[in-house]
Amino acid sequence: MEKRGRAAVVVLGDIGRSPRMQYHALSLAKQANLEVDIVANGGSEPHLALKEHPSIHFYFMMPVQLQAISKISGAVALVLKAALQFVLLVWFLCFKIPRPDVFIVQNPPSVPTLAAVKLASCVRRSKFIIDWHNFGYTLLALSLSRNHIIVRCYFWFEKYFGQMSDGSLCVTKAMQHELAQNWGIKATVLYDQPPEFFRPASLQEKHDLFCRLADEICNPKGIKDCISVESSSPFTYSSGDNILLKSNRPALIVSSTSWTPDEDFGILLEAAVLYDRRVSAALNEDDSINDEKLWTDMISGDQCIYPRLLFIITGKGPERKYYEEKKKG
């Protein structure tokens, strides 16, 4: 029997919050018929489709924490953390997992991931592929400055090891152009595609979901009993054995974010405020109407020429609390 090929998917981060790398692993296992080893930090749960696939194997690393040496200066602590991560990664990639034919690594983070994977690819005689999601040095520059010595070192490191890869993937044509023109790296654009387990939800599924979320959706600021019966949600209602959409349901806008400075979520909030003001002006209404009246009108069936907007934002990150406070203002 012919031996199956093998791929290692490497993420120096929470694999549960890296959907693109999860989809890579699933595609490699199902479409390329490869055995897939995922080396990543633990944290959020990966999708059930990966956990149940017999050809996908998880190897979880413990995140490197530096609380015990928090008194060390920032730069030294960063170097020490990177060194520990490098040793841990090399140990997993060279000794813990079976020899792969190819390593596919998510970038960023670049340090020390790219160096560790490059070393492992040489030791194990495997191909080294980088999937460029962003540039690590630009993210670092947000907290320091573009001319900071650490940022310049990071840029050199990222470019040097990026050029040493056997192949590169990226998410946009703009990134492909940047890599080709300024980095000397030829990358292939691989757009995100929804896996087969994505499908439109049925009306019953929508109804059940929004009934379960009724308190969270309708009570963000203490508004009580905006939906008094379990058979109704802001979007749907039951009539006998049927589930129907409400004609005055709000427009649902769902977005995910890492709540980091490189994702300026203020743009969405500003757009929402602009929409609210324009609709109020068009209807000659006061744009300061309180939330309770809006929800009461919606539940009672009052029609609105322009749909109300309901935002559901998911994700964890350092700036989440800031935007929550900004929204309240």
C-alpha contacts under 8 A as a table, 3 or more apart, distances in Angstrom:
res1	aa1	res2	aa2	distance
4	R	33	N	7.45
4	R	34	L	6.10
4	R	35	E	6.89
5	G	33	N	7.70
5	G	34	L	5.11
5	G	35	E	6.34
5	G	100	P	7.51
5	G	101	D	6.52
6	R	34	L	5.18
6	R	35	E	4.64
6	R	36	V	5.80
6	R	37	D	7.76
6	R	99	R	7.59
6	R	100	P	4.79
6	R	101	D	5.43
6	R	102	V	7.06
7	A	28	L	7.67
7	A	34	L	6.68
7	A	35	E	6.33
7	A	36	V	4.95
7	A	37	D	6.35
7	A	100	P	5.02
7	A	101	D	5.77
7	A	102	V	5.02
7	A	103	F	5.99
7	A	104	I	7.40
8	A	36	V	5.71
8	A	37	D	4.70
8	A	38	I	5.81
8	A	39	V	7.13
8	A	100	P	5.95
8	A	102	V	6.31
8	A	103	F	4.80
8	A	104	I	6.13
9	V	21	M	7.22
9	V	25	A	6.71
9	V	36	V	7.15
9	V	37	D	6.17
9	V	38	I	4.77
9	V	39	V	6.18
9	V	103	F	6.06
9	V	104	I	4.89
9	V	105	V	5.90
10	V	38	I	6.03
10	V	39	V	4.91
10	V	40	A	5.97
10	V	103	F	7.11
10	V	104	I	6.08
10	V	105	V	4.58
10	V	106	Q	6.40
11	V	14	D	7.31
11	V	15	I	6.48
11	V	21	M	7.80
11	V	38	I	7.84
11	V	39	V	6.33
11	V	40	A	4.76
11	V	41	N	7.23
11	V	105	V	6.13
11	V	106	Q	5.50
12	L	39	V	7.98
12	L	40	A	5.52
12	L	41	N	6.21
12	L	106	Q	7.67
12	L	109	P	6.83
12	L	113	T	6.76
13	G	40	A	5.99
13	G	41	N	5.07
13	G	42	G	7.67
13	G	63	P	7.97
14	D	17	R	5.50
14	D	18	S	6.72
14	D	40	A	6.54
14	D	41	N	5.07
14	D	42	G	5.62
14	D	43	G	5.46
14	D	44	S	6.49
15	I	18	S	4.98
15	I	19	P	7.52
15	I	21	M	7.52
15	I	22	Q	7.19
15	I	40	A	5.91
15	I	41	N	6.50
15	I	42	G	6.82
15	I	43	G	7.42
15	I	44	S	7.13
15	I	45	E	7.83
15	I	46	P	6.43
16	G	19	P	6.88
16	G	22	Q	7.87
16	G	42	G	7.79
16	G	43	G	6.69
16	G	44	S	4.50
16	G	45	E	5.01
16	G	46	P	4.26
16	G	47	H	7.23
17	R	44	S	6.53
17	R	46	P	7.77
18	S	21	M	5.59
18	S	22	Q	6.40
19	P	22	Q	4.93
19	P	23	Y	6.16
20	R	23	Y	5.12
20	R	24	H	6.26
20	R	192	D	6.91
21	M	24	H	4.91
21	M	25	A	6.25
21	M	106	Q	7.29
22	Q	25	A	5.14
22	Q	26	L	6.27
22	Q	46	P	7.44
22	Q	47	H	7.71
22	Q	50	L	7.41
23	Y	26	L	4.99
23	Y	27	S	6.02
23	Y	195	P	6.92
24	H	27	S	5.18
24	H	28	L	6.09
25	A	28	L	5.18
25	A	29	A	6.22
25	A	36	V	6.39
25	A	38	I	7.57
25	A	50	L	7.83
25	A	56	I	7.38
26	L	29	A	5.17
26	L	30	K	5.99
26	L	49	A	7.87
26	L	50	L	6.39
26	L	56	I	7.72
27	S	30	K	5.20
27	S	31	Q	5.23
27	S	32	A	6.77
28	L	31	Q	5.70
28	L	32	A	4.81
28	L	33	N	6.30
28	L	34	L	5.68
28	L	35	E	7.79
28	L	36	V	7.06
29	A	32	A	5.88
29	A	33	N	4.87
29	A	34	L	4.77
29	A	35	E	5.99
29	A	36	V	6.22
29	A	55	S	6.08
29	A	56	I	6.81
30	K	33	N	5.34
30	K	34	L	7.49
34	L	55	S	7.16
35	E	55	S	4.90
35	E	56	I	6.25
36	V	55	S	6.06
36	V	56	I	4.79
36	V	57	H	6.17
37	D	56	I	5.93
37	D	57	H	4.78
37	D	58	F	5.93
37	D	59	Y	7.15
37	D	97	I	7.16
38	I	56	I	7.31
38	I	57	H	6.08
38	I	58	F	4.88
38	I	59	Y	5.93
39	V	58	F	6.31
39	V	59	Y	4.85
39	V	60	F	5.98
39	V	61	M	7.26
39	V	92	F	7.54
39	V	93	L	7.81
40	A	58	F	7.87
40	A	59	Y	6.56
40	A	60	F	5.26
40	A	61	M	5.94
41	N	60	F	5.21
41	N	61	M	4.82
41	N	62	M	6.04
41	N	63	P	6.03
42	G	45	E	7.97
42	G	60	F	5.53
42	G	61	M	6.63
42	G	62	M	6.93
42	G	63	P	7.69
46	P	50	L	6.87
46	P	51	K	7.04
47	H	50	L	5.63
47	H	51	K	6.67
48	L	51	K	4.98
48	L	52	E	6.05
49	A	52	E	5.43
49	A	53	H	6.17
50	L	53	H	5.22
50	L	56	I	6.40
51	K	56	I	7.21
51	K	57	H	7.97
53	H	56	I	5.63
54	P	57	H	7.71
59	Y	92	F	7.98
59	Y	97	I	7.84
61	M	88	L	7.69
64	V	81	K	6.65
64	V	84	L	7.11
64	V	85	Q	6.55
65	Q	68	A	7.96
65	Q	81	K	7.69
66	L	69	I	5.49
66	L	70	S	6.09
66	L	77	A	7.44
66	L	81	K	7.10
67	Q	70	S	4.96
69	I	72	I	5.77
69	I	77	A	7.63
70	S	73	S	7.79
70	S	77	A	7.58
72	I	76	V	6.53
72	I	77	A	5.88
73	S	76	V	5.55
73	S	77	A	6.07
74	G	77	A	5.12
74	G	78	L	6.18
75	A	78	L	5.17
75	A	79	V	6.35
76	V	79	V	5.14
76	V	80	L	6.11
77	A	80	L	5.08
77	A	81	K	6.01
78	L	81	K	5.09
78	L	82	A	6.11
79	V	82	A	5.12
79	V	83	A	6.15
80	L	83	A	5.06
80	L	84	L	6.25
81	K	84	L	5.20
81	K	85	Q	6.15
82	A	85	Q	5.04
82	A	86	F	6.01
82	A	111	V	6.60
82	A	112	P	5.67
83	A	86	F	5.03
83	A	87	V	6.35
83	A	112	P	7.40
84	L	87	V	5.26
84	L	88	L	6.20
85	Q	88	L	5.07
85	Q	89	L	5.98
85	Q	112	P	6.84
86	F	89	L	5.18
86	F	90	V	6.11
86	F	112	P	5.53
86	F	113	T	6.91
86	F	115	A	7.84
86	F	116	A	5.74
87	V	90	V	5.25
87	V	91	W	6.12
87	V	116	A	7.93
88	L	91	W	5.16
88	L	92	F	6.37
89	L	92	F	5.23
89	L	93	L	6.01
89	L	113	T	7.55
89	L	116	A	6.27
89	L	117	V	7.79
90	V	93	L	5.10
90	V	94	C	5.68
90	V	95	F	7.85
90	V	116	A	5.59
90	V	117	V	7.28
90	V	119	L	7.61
90	V	120	A	6.33
91	W	94	C	5.46
91	W	95	F	5.50
91	W	96	K	6.64
92	F	95	F	5.52
92	F	96	K	4.53
92	F	97	I	6.32
93	L	96	K	6.23
93	L	97	I	6.02
93	L	117	V	7.39
93	L	120	A	6.04
94	C	97	I	6.90
94	C	99	R	7.67
94	C	120	A	5.71
94	C	123	V	7.30
94	C	124	R	6.96
95	F	98	P	7.64
99	R	124	R	6.26
99	R	126	S	7.80
100	P	103	F	6.82
100	P	124	R	7.71
100	P	126	S	6.31
101	D	125	R	7.75
101	D	126	S	4.91
101	D	127	K	6.26
102	V	121	S	7.76
102	V	126	S	5.06
102	V	127	K	4.38
102	V	128	F	5.99
102	V	129	I	7.20
103	F	117	V	7.24
103	F	121	S	7.07
103	F	126	S	6.83
103	F	127	K	6.01
103	F	128	F	5.07
103	F	129	I	5.93
104	I	128	F	6.42
104	I	129	I	4.75
104	I	130	I	5.75
104	I	131	D	6.83
105	V	113	T	7.87
105	V	114	L	7.64
105	V	117	V	7.53
105	V	128	F	7.91
105	V	129	I	6.37
105	V	130	I	5.06
105	V	131	D	5.97
106	Q	109	P	7.39
106	Q	130	I	6.18
106	Q	131	D	5.04
106	Q	132	W	6.44
106	Q	133	H	7.02
107	N	110	S	5.59
107	N	113	T	7.97
107	N	114	L	7.86
107	N	130	I	6.68
107	N	131	D	6.02
107	N	132	W	5.08
107	N	133	H	5.88
107	N	134	N	6.65
107	N	135	F	7.26
107	N	136	G	7.13
108	P	111	V	8.00
108	P	132	W	7.18
108	P	133	H	6.73
108	P	134	N	6.19
108	P	135	F	6.26
108	P	136	G	4.92
109	P	112	P	7.55
109	P	113	T	6.57
109	P	136	G	5.75
110	S	113	T	5.27
110	S	114	L	5.49
110	S	136	G	5.93
110	S	154	Y	7.92
110	S	157	F	7.74
110	S	158	E	5.78
111	V	114	L	6.47
111	V	115	A	7.29
111	V	154	Y	7.35
111	V	157	F	7.54
111	V	158	E	7.49
112	P	115	A	5.64
112	P	116	A	6.20
113	T	116	A	5.22
113	T	117	V	6.12
114	L	117	V	5.25
114	L	118	K	5.99
114	L	158	E	7.51
114	L	161	F	6.10
114	L	162	G	7.41
115	A	118	K	5.09
115	A	119	L	6.14
115	A	161	F	6.50
116	A	119	L	5.22
116	A	120	A	6.18
117	V	120	A	4.98
117	V	121	S	5.99
117	V	128	F	7.21
118	K	121	S	5.09
118	K	122	C	6.37
118	K	128	F	6.49
118	K	161	F	7.57
118	K	164	M	7.69
118	K	165	S	7.41
119	L	122	C	5.23
119	L	123	V	6.25
120	A	123	V	5.06
120	A	124	R	5.93
120	A	125	R	7.99
120	A	126	S	7.92
121	S	124	R	5.25
121	S	125	R	5.38
121	S	126	S	4.64
121	S	127	K	6.10
121	S	128	F	6.07
122	C	125	R	4.98
122	C	126	S	6.64
127	K	165	S	7.94
127	K	166	D	6.09
128	F	165	S	5.24
128	F	166	D	5.20
128	F	167	G	6.77
129	I	165	S	5.83
129	I	166	D	5.77
129	I	167	G	4.83
129	I	168	S	5.50
129	I	169	L	7.56
130	I	162	G	7.40
130	I	165	S	6.77
130	I	167	G	6.54
130	I	168	S	4.81
130	I	169	L	6.19
131	D	168	S	5.86
131	D	169	L	4.61
131	D	170	C	5.67
132	W	135	F	7.33
132	W	168	S	7.13
132	W	169	L	5.96
132	W	170	C	4.67
132	W	171	V	6.92
133	H	170	C	6.23
133	H	171	V	6.21
135	F	138	T	5.65
135	F	139	L	6.84
136	G	139	L	5.33
136	G	140	L	6.39
136	G	154	Y	7.64
136	G	155	F	7.68
136	G	158	E	7.39
137	Y	140	L	5.03
137	Y	141	A	6.11
137	Y	151	V	5.77
137	Y	152	R	7.66
137	Y	154	Y	5.64
137	Y	155	F	5.23
137	Y	158	E	7.56
138	T	141	A	4.95
138	T	142	L	6.63
138	T	146	R	7.39
138	T	151	V	7.94
139	L	142	L	5.42
139	L	143	S	7.53
139	L	262	D	6.54
140	L	143	S	5.75
140	L	144	L	6.43
140	L	145	S	7.85
140	L	151	V	6.36
141	A	144	L	4.86
141	A	145	S	4.56
141	A	146	R	4.88
141	A	148	H	7.67
141	A	151	V	6.04
142	L	145	S	6.31
142	L	146	R	7.76
142	L	261	P	6.83
142	L	262	D	7.29
144	L	148	H	6.48
144	L	151	V	7.51
145	S	148	H	5.23
145	S	151	V	7.20
146	R	151	V	6.20
146	R	152	R	7.34
147	N	151	V	6.68
147	N	152	R	6.45
148	H	151	V	5.23
148	H	152	R	6.28
149	I	152	R	5.10
149	I	153	C	6.15
150	I	153	C	5.11
150	I	154	Y	6.07
151	V	154	Y	4.95
151	V	155	F	6.10
152	R	155	F	5.03
152	R	156	W	6.28
153	C	156	W	5.15
153	C	157	F	6.15
154	Y	157	F	5.05
154	Y	158	E	6.04
155	F	158	E	5.15
155	F	159	K	6.07
156	W	159	K	5.24
156	W	160	Y	5.89
157	F	160	Y	5.22
157	F	161	F	6.16
158	E	161	F	5.60
158	E	162	G	5.76
159	K	162	G	4.93
159	K	163	Q	6.15
159	K	183	W	6.38
160	Y	163	Q	5.41
160	Y	164	M	6.65
161	F	164	M	4.91
161	F	165	S	6.72
162	G	165	S	5.61
162	G	185	I	7.32
163	Q	183	W	7.58
163	Q	184	G	7.04
163	Q	185	I	5.92
165	S	168	S	7.08
167	G	186	K	7.53
167	G	187	A	6.84
168	S	185	I	7.63
168	S	186	K	6.81
168	S	187	A	4.58
168	S	188	T	6.27
169	L	187	A	5.21
169	L	188	T	4.84
169	L	189	V	5.80
169	L	190	L	6.20
170	C	173	K	7.90
170	C	175	M	6.62
170	C	176	Q	6.42
170	C	187	A	6.38
170	C	188	T	6.20
170	C	189	V	4.99
170	C	190	L	5.97
170	C	191	Y	7.90
171	V	175	M	7.07
171	V	176	Q	8.00
171	V	189	V	5.70
171	V	190	L	5.68
171	V	191	Y	5.54
171	V	192	D	7.29
172	T	175	M	5.34
172	T	176	Q	6.35
172	T	189	V	5.93
172	T	190	L	7.57
172	T	191	Y	7.05
173	K	176	Q	4.79
173	K	177	H	6.10
173	K	189	V	6.29
174	A	177	H	5.16
174	A	178	E	6.27
175	M	178	E	4.99
175	M	179	L	6.08
176	Q	179	L	5.23
176	Q	180	A	6.19
176	Q	186	K	7.33
176	Q	187	A	5.67
176	Q	188	T	6.99
176	Q	189	V	6.63
177	H	180	A	5.13
177	H	181	Q	5.95
178	E	181	Q	5.31
178	E	182	N	5.69
178	E	183	W	7.02
179	L	182	N	5.75
179	L	183	W	4.80
179	L	184	G	6.19
179	L	185	I	5.16
179	L	186	K	6.72
179	L	187	A	7.07
180	A	183	W	5.78
180	A	184	G	4.90
180	A	185	I	4.92
180	A	186	K	5.40
180	A	187	A	7.32
181	Q	184	G	6.13
181	Q	185	I	7.96
194	P	197	F	7.94
194	P	198	F	6.18
195	P	198	F	5.86
196	E	199	R	7.34
201	A	205	E	5.93
201	A	206	K	6.30
202	S	205	E	5.13
202	S	206	K	6.23
203	L	206	K	5.02
203	L	207	H	6.02
203	L	243	I	6.43
203	L	244	L	7.41
203	L	245	L	7.93
204	Q	207	H	5.06
204	Q	208	D	6.10
204	Q	243	I	6.33
205	E	208	D	5.16
205	E	209	L	6.07
206	K	209	L	5.17
206	K	210	F	6.18
206	K	236	T	7.90
207	H	210	F	5.40
207	H	211	C	6.04
207	H	232	S	7.86
207	H	233	S	6.85
207	H	235	F	7.54
207	H	236	T	5.79
207	H	237	Y	7.32
207	H	243	I	7.29
208	D	211	C	5.25
208	D	212	R	6.24
209	L	212	R	5.19
209	L	213	L	6.26
210	F	213	L	4.84
210	F	214	A	5.76
210	F	233	S	5.83
210	F	234	P	7.46
210	F	235	F	7.55
211	C	214	A	5.04
211	C	230	E	6.42
211	C	231	S	7.52
211	C	232	S	6.77
211	C	233	S	5.34
212	R	215	D	7.67
213	L	216	E	5.37
213	L	217	I	5.98
214	A	217	I	5.16
214	A	218	C	5.78
214	A	219	N	7.77
214	A	227	I	7.23
214	A	233	S	6.55
214	A	234	P	7.84
215	D	218	C	5.39
215	D	219	N	5.26
215	D	220	P	7.89
216	E	219	N	5.50
216	E	220	P	6.06
217	I	220	P	6.40
218	C	223	I	6.75
218	C	224	K	7.95
218	C	226	C	6.23
218	C	227	I	7.69
218	C	295	W	7.31
219	N	222	G	5.16
219	N	223	I	4.74
219	N	224	K	6.31
219	N	226	C	7.61
220	P	223	I	7.01
223	I	226	C	6.74
223	I	291	D	7.93
223	I	292	E	6.12
225	D	228	S	5.42
226	C	292	E	7.80
226	C	295	W	6.41
226	C	296	T	6.36
226	C	299	I	7.17
227	I	230	E	7.67
227	I	232	S	6.90
227	I	233	S	6.81
227	I	234	P	7.90
227	I	299	I	6.88
229	V	232	S	5.95
230	E	233	S	7.62
231	S	237	Y	5.77
231	S	238	S	5.52
232	S	235	F	7.89
232	S	236	T	5.94
232	S	237	Y	4.32
232	S	238	S	6.55
233	S	236	T	5.20
233	S	237	Y	6.19
234	P	246	K	7.67
234	P	249	R	6.01
234	P	250	P	7.30
234	P	298	M	7.19
234	P	299	I	6.61
235	F	245	L	5.91
235	F	246	K	5.49
235	F	248	N	7.93
235	F	249	R	4.78
235	F	250	P	6.93
236	T	243	I	6.75
236	T	244	L	5.55
236	T	245	L	4.44
236	T	246	K	5.25
236	T	249	R	7.67
237	Y	243	I	5.83
237	Y	244	L	5.54
237	Y	245	L	6.55
237	Y	246	K	6.83
238	S	241	D	6.97
238	S	242	N	5.69
238	S	243	I	4.53
238	S	244	L	6.17
239	S	242	N	5.24
239	S	243	I	6.26
239	S	244	L	7.20
245	L	249	R	7.46
246	K	249	R	5.21
246	K	301	G	7.99
247	S	303	Q	7.65
248	N	298	M	6.59
248	N	301	G	6.47
248	N	302	D	6.97
248	N	303	Q	5.40
248	N	304	C	6.58
248	N	307	P	7.26
249	R	298	M	7.18
249	R	307	P	7.30
249	R	308	R	7.71
250	P	307	P	5.36
250	P	308	R	4.69
250	P	309	L	5.39
250	P	310	L	6.20
251	A	307	P	5.92
251	A	308	R	6.06
251	A	309	L	4.88
251	A	310	L	6.06
252	L	309	L	6.14
252	L	310	L	4.98
252	L	311	F	6.13
252	L	312	I	7.58
253	I	309	L	7.12
253	I	310	L	6.06
253	I	311	F	4.82
253	I	312	I	6.29
254	V	311	F	5.88
254	V	312	I	4.86
254	V	313	I	5.90
254	V	314	T	7.98
255	S	311	F	7.78
255	S	312	I	6.53
255	S	313	I	5.05
255	S	314	T	6.47
256	S	313	I	5.55
256	S	314	T	4.67
256	S	315	G	5.59
257	T	260	T	7.86
257	T	263	E	7.28
257	T	313	I	7.41
257	T	314	T	6.43
257	T	315	G	5.22
257	T	316	K	7.39
258	S	263	E	7.46
258	S	315	G	5.51
258	S	316	K	5.62
258	S	317	G	5.21
259	W	263	E	6.69
259	W	265	F	7.54
259	W	315	G	7.05
259	W	316	K	6.34
259	W	317	G	4.50
259	W	318	P	5.98
259	W	319	E	4.97
259	W	320	R	5.42
260	T	263	E	5.68
260	T	264	D	7.77
260	T	317	G	6.13
260	T	318	P	6.19
260	T	319	E	5.89
261	P	264	D	6.16
261	P	319	E	7.44
264	D	267	I	6.18
265	F	268	L	5.62
265	F	269	L	6.87
266	G	269	L	5.05
266	G	270	E	6.03
266	G	323	Y	7.80
267	I	270	E	5.16
267	I	271	A	6.17
268	L	271	A	5.06
268	L	272	A	6.24
269	L	272	A	5.07
269	L	273	V	6.34
269	L	327	K	7.67
270	E	273	V	5.15
270	E	274	L	6.15
271	A	274	L	5.01
271	A	275	Y	6.12
272	A	275	Y	5.12
272	A	276	D	6.20
273	V	276	D	5.07
273	V	277	R	6.23
274	L	277	R	5.21
274	L	278	R	6.19
275	Y	278	R	5.24
275	Y	279	V	6.09
276	D	279	V	5.31
276	D	280	S	6.10
276	D	287	D	6.70
277	R	280	S	5.10
277	R	281	A	6.07
277	R	287	D	6.09
278	R	281	A	5.03
278	R	282	A	6.06
279	V	282	A	5.04
279	V	283	L	6.16
279	V	306	Y	6.92
280	S	283	L	5.19
280	S	284	N	5.67
280	S	285	E	4.72
280	S	286	D	6.16
280	S	287	D	5.41
281	A	284	N	4.84
281	A	285	E	6.28
281	A	286	D	7.98
282	A	285	E	7.80
286	D	289	I	6.08
289	I	293	K	7.06
289	I	294	L	7.41
290	N	293	K	5.83
290	N	294	L	6.81
291	D	294	L	5.12
291	D	295	W	6.27
292	E	295	W	5.28
292	E	296	T	6.07
293	K	296	T	4.97
293	K	297	D	6.04
294	L	297	D	5.23
294	L	298	M	6.22
295	W	298	M	5.00
295	W	299	I	6.13
296	T	299	I	5.26
296	T	300	S	6.03
297	D	300	S	5.19
297	D	301	G	6.31
297	D	302	D	5.22
298	M	301	G	5.33
298	M	302	D	5.76
298	M	303	Q	7.52
299	I	302	D	7.61
304	C	307	P	6.21
304	C	308	R	7.80
316	K	320	R	6.87
317	G	320	R	5.77
318	P	321	K	7.37
319	E	322	Y	5.20
319	E	323	Y	6.49
320	R	323	Y	5.37
320	R	324	E	6.21
321	K	324	E	4.99
321	K	325	E	6.22
322	Y	325	E	5.31
322	Y	326	K	6.19
323	Y	326	K	4.75
323	Y	327	K	5.97
324	E	327	K	5.18
324	E	328	K	6.45
325	E	328	K	5.17
325	E	329	G	6.46
326	K	329	G	5.11
